[in-house]
Amino acid sequence: MQERIGSAVLPQDISFRDERARQRIYEAVQAVGHPGGSCLWHVVGLEESLKHWATEFRLQPESASGVLIAALGTLEAHYAL
């Protein structure tokens, strides 16, 4: 049974599928490491521009594209695609 206070969703409302999805995302980001995981989270997950992420991470845009390409390659290997 889900417990709610008003319209707020409490932590115990998270379904098994939601928790499993959260865990898989965490594992993928951990497999990619840093800064690649951060890049994937912001650029792919949050749909920020690569230029914006690079600026926040204090990287040159050319370096940021390399980080993204490497992160995507690592992610591909993580899922054995």
N, C-alpha and C positions, 0 to 999 in steps of 0.2 A: 504494500500500500504506500502510495506517495503522500508525503506530509508536506503541506504548504502553509505558509503564513501570508495571508492576503494573496497577492499574485506572485510573490517571490518564490523562486525555485530553490530548494535547499539542496545541499550536497548529496544527500541520500536519494535524491531524485534521478541521479545519473544512472542511465541504464547500462547494462552489461556491454551492449554494442558501442555506446558512447565512450565508455571507459576503455574498451579495447582499441577504438580508433585513437583515442588520446595516447595510449601506450605505444601504438605503432608509430605515431608521429614523433613522439619522444625518442624512440629507438632509432628512427631514421636520422633525426637531427644529431643524435649522439654519434652515430656511425660516420656521418659526414665531418663532424668536428667543428672547430672554430677557425676561421671566420665563415667557412662555407655554410654551416648550419644557420648562422645568423642571416646570411645572404638569402638562403632558400626561404627562411621564415618570413623575411620582410618583402622580398621581391616576388616570390611565387605565392606564398601564403597570404600576405597582406596586400599584395598587388601594388606595392610601392615601386617607383621607378628605380632602375639600377643606379642611375645618377644620384638620386636622393640618398639611397643606401650608402653609396660610395662617399658622399659628402659627410654623412653622419659618422661613418667608420673611418673617415680621414684617409681615403684612398684615391688615387687617380682613377678616372673612369676606365682607362685601359686595363689597369690592374684588377678592377672590380669585375670586368667581364671575364677575366681569367679565373677569378675566384668562383664565379657562377658556373662556368664551363666545368671546372674541376669538381665542384660540388655536385653537379648533375651527373657527371661520370661516376663519382663515388656512390651516388644514390642508385644509379643503374646497377652497379656491382652489388650493392647491399641487397637489392631485390632480385639479383641474378637474372636480369632481363637480357 
